[in-house]
Amino acid sequence: MKKLENYFYESSKVIQSLNSEIKKLNTISELMLKTIQRKNKILIAGNGGSFADSEHFVGELTCTFNNKKRKGLPAISLGSNPTALTAWSNDFNFYSYYERQVEALANKGDLLFLISTGGNINKTTSSLNLYLSLKKAKKIGCKVVSLIGKSGGNLKKYSDHFILVKSDQTSIIQEAHICLIHYLCYLIDKNVKN
C-alpha cells in the first residue's frame, strides 16, 4: 500500500468484493447446518490473528449471535487449551499440535474450519500446522472449509470448500475474514432449527 491514507479505501474495496462469494457462503452455511443437524461438531483453528478469529467464531456459535433464542451450537476452537498446546509443543513440536487435536477430538462427519491469511504455501512452515490438521481430518472423514488470503496455498488446494480473500495484505485479509464469519453467523442464525 502506497499511502496509509488509502487504507480504509483499500480495505472497504476488498470487503465489498466479498459480494461475489455469496453462493459459496450459502454452500458453506448449509454444510455447517447439516453438520449440526447430524449431531456432529465444528472444529475451528487458526494462528495469531486468525486464532483470535477462530475463538470469536466459536463464541458466536456456542453462545449467541443475532438470534438470542437459538440453541448453543457444537463448536470447538482447537487452540484454546493452553496446557495441551504448551505440553505438545514442548515435548514434540508446534507444527503437529492441531493435527493431534483433530486426532483427539474429530469424528467422521465433523467439519474442520480453518482460517489463514496465507494458507500454507509449498515449502514453507507458515500455517503448516493447519495443513497437517487438514490432512488428518480428511483421513478421519471430516469435511474441510478454509477462509484464506494471498495465494491460498495448500489450504486452497486441498479444502473441500474455501473462500479466498483477494488481497496480499494480512490486516485487510483479517478484516475480510471477520466479515465472512459474521455473514456465516447470520445465515446460521436464520436457518438453524431449535
C-alpha positions as CSV (number, residue, x, y, z in Angstrom):
1,M,0.0,0.0,0.0
2,K,1.5,3.3,-1.1
3,K,-0.2,5.6,1.4
4,L,-1.7,5.0,4.8
5,E,-4.4,7.5,3.9
6,N,-5.7,4.9,1.4
7,Y,-6.0,2.1,4.0
8,F,-9.8,2.4,4.6
9,Y,-10.5,2.7,0.9
10,E,-8.4,-0.4,0.1
11,S,-10.0,-2.4,3.0
12,S,-13.5,-1.4,2.0
13,K,-12.8,-2.3,-1.6
14,V,-11.7,-5.8,-0.6
15,I,-14.7,-6.2,1.7
16,Q,-17.1,-5.1,-1.0
17,S,-15.6,-7.7,-3.3
18,L,-16.9,-10.4,-0.9
19,N,-20.4,-9.9,-2.5
20,S,-19.1,-12.3,-5.3
21,E,-18.8,-15.0,-2.6
22,I,-22.5,-15.2,-1.6
23,K,-23.1,-18.5,-3.4
24,K,-20.0,-20.1,-1.7
25,L,-21.1,-18.7,1.7
26,N,-24.6,-20.2,1.3
27,T,-23.0,-23.6,0.5
28,I,-20.7,-23.4,3.5
29,S,-23.5,-22.4,5.8
30,E,-25.6,-25.4,4.5
31,L,-22.7,-27.7,5.2
32,M,-22.4,-26.2,8.7
33,L,-26.1,-26.7,9.3
34,K,-26.0,-30.3,8.1
35,T,-23.1,-31.0,10.4
36,I,-25.0,-29.6,13.4
37,Q,-28.2,-31.5,12.4
38,R,-26.3,-34.8,12.3
39,K,-25.2,-34.1,15.9
40,N,-21.6,-33.6,14.7
41,K,-19.4,-30.7,15.6
42,I,-17.4,-27.9,14.1
43,L,-13.7,-27.7,14.9
44,I,-12.1,-24.3,14.2
45,A,-8.4,-23.4,14.0
46,G,-6.1,-20.5,13.1
47,N,-2.8,-18.9,14.1
48,G,-2.2,-15.4,15.6
49,G,-5.0,-13.0,14.5
50,S,-6.7,-15.9,12.8
51,F,-6.6,-17.8,16.1
52,A,-8.4,-14.8,17.6
53,D,-10.9,-15.1,14.8
54,S,-11.4,-18.8,15.5
55,E,-12.1,-18.0,19.2
56,H,-14.5,-15.3,18.1
57,F,-16.3,-17.6,15.7
58,V,-16.7,-20.3,18.4
59,G,-18.1,-17.8,20.8
60,E,-20.7,-16.7,18.3
61,L,-21.7,-20.3,17.6
62,T,-21.7,-21.7,21.1
63,C,-23.3,-18.6,22.8
64,T,-25.4,-16.4,20.6
65,F,-25.1,-14.1,17.6
66,N,-28.2,-12.3,16.3
67,N,-30.9,-14.8,17.4
68,K,-30.8,-14.7,21.2
69,K,-33.3,-17.6,21.4
70,R,-31.4,-20.2,19.3
71,K,-29.7,-23.1,21.0
72,G,-26.0,-23.3,21.5
73,L,-24.1,-24.9,18.6
74,P,-21.3,-27.5,18.9
75,A,-18.1,-25.7,18.0
76,I,-14.6,-26.0,19.5
77,S,-11.5,-23.8,19.0
78,L,-8.6,-26.2,18.7
79,G,-6.0,-23.9,20.1
80,S,-8.0,-22.9,23.3
81,N,-6.3,-25.4,25.7
82,P,-3.0,-23.8,26.7
83,T,-2.0,-26.8,28.8
84,A,-2.3,-29.1,25.9
85,L,-0.8,-26.6,23.5
86,T,2.3,-26.0,25.6
87,A,2.8,-29.6,26.6
88,W,2.6,-30.9,23.0
89,S,4.7,-28.1,21.6
90,N,7.4,-28.6,24.2
91,D,7.5,-32.4,24.0
92,F,7.1,-32.7,20.3
93,N,6.5,-29.6,18.1
94,F,4.0,-26.9,17.3
95,Y,3.5,-28.0,13.7
96,S,1.7,-31.2,14.7
97,Y,-0.4,-29.7,17.5
98,Y,-3.6,-29.1,15.5
99,E,-3.2,-32.4,13.8
100,R,-3.0,-34.0,17.3
101,Q,-6.1,-32.1,18.4
102,V,-8.0,-33.3,15.3
103,E,-6.9,-36.9,16.1
104,A,-8.2,-36.5,19.6
105,L,-11.5,-34.6,19.0
106,A,-12.7,-35.2,15.5
107,N,-15.2,-37.8,14.4
108,K,-16.3,-38.8,10.9
109,G,-18.8,-36.3,9.8
110,D,-17.4,-33.4,11.7
111,L,-16.4,-30.2,10.0
112,L,-12.9,-28.7,10.3
113,F,-12.9,-24.9,9.6
114,L,-9.5,-23.3,9.0
115,I,-8.7,-19.6,9.0
116,S,-5.4,-18.5,7.5
117,T,-4.2,-15.3,5.8
118,G,-1.7,-17.3,3.6
119,G,-2.9,-20.9,3.6
120,N,0.5,-22.7,3.8
121,I,2.4,-22.0,0.6
122,N,4.5,-25.0,-0.5
123,K,7.9,-25.5,1.1
124,T,7.2,-23.0,3.9
125,T,6.3,-23.6,7.6
126,S,3.8,-20.8,7.7
127,S,0.4,-22.4,8.6
128,L,1.9,-25.9,8.2
129,N,0.1,-26.9,11.4
130,L,-3.2,-26.1,9.6
131,Y,-2.3,-28.1,6.5
132,L,-1.3,-31.1,8.7
133,S,-4.6,-30.8,10.5
134,L,-6.4,-30.8,7.2
135,K,-4.7,-34.0,6.1
136,K,-5.6,-35.7,9.4
137,A,-9.3,-34.5,9.2
138,K,-9.6,-35.9,5.7
139,K,-8.3,-39.3,6.8
140,I,-10.9,-39.3,9.6
141,G,-13.7,-38.4,7.2
142,C,-14.3,-34.7,8.0
143,K,-15.1,-32.0,5.5
144,V,-12.7,-29.1,5.5
145,V,-13.6,-25.4,4.9
146,S,-11.0,-22.7,4.7
147,L,-11.0,-18.9,4.8
148,I,-7.8,-17.8,3.2
149,G,-5.9,-14.9,1.5
150,K,-2.9,-14.2,-0.7
151,S,-2.4,-17.3,-3.0
152,G,-4.4,-19.6,-0.7
153,G,-1.6,-22.2,-0.6
154,N,-2.3,-25.8,0.3
155,L,-5.5,-25.0,2.1
156,K,-7.0,-23.7,-1.2
157,K,-5.7,-26.8,-3.0
158,Y,-7.0,-29.4,-0.6
159,S,-10.0,-27.9,1.2
160,D,-13.5,-29.1,0.2
161,H,-14.7,-25.5,0.2
162,F,-12.8,-22.3,0.5
163,I,-13.2,-18.5,0.2
164,L,-10.1,-16.7,-1.0
165,V,-9.9,-13.0,0.0
166,K,-8.3,-11.2,-2.9
167,S,-5.6,-9.3,-1.1
168,D,-1.9,-9.8,-0.2
169,Q,-2.1,-7.6,2.9
170,T,-2.5,-9.6,6.1
171,S,-4.5,-6.9,8.1
172,I,-7.0,-6.4,5.2
173,I,-7.4,-10.2,4.8
174,Q,-8.2,-10.5,8.5
175,E,-10.8,-7.7,8.3
176,A,-12.4,-9.5,5.4
177,H,-12.4,-12.8,7.3
178,I,-14.3,-11.4,10.2
179,C,-16.9,-10.0,7.8
180,L,-17.2,-13.5,6.3
181,I,-17.5,-15.1,9.7
182,H,-20.3,-12.7,10.7
183,Y,-22.1,-13.3,7.5
184,L,-22.0,-17.1,8.1
185,C,-23.3,-16.4,11.6
186,Y,-26.3,-14.5,10.2
187,L,-27.0,-17.4,7.9
188,I,-26.7,-20.0,10.7
189,D,-29.0,-18.0,13.0
190,K,-31.6,-17.6,10.2
191,N,-31.7,-21.2,9.3
192,V,-30.8,-23.4,12.3
193,K,-33.6,-25.5,13.8
194,N,-34.1,-25.1,17.6
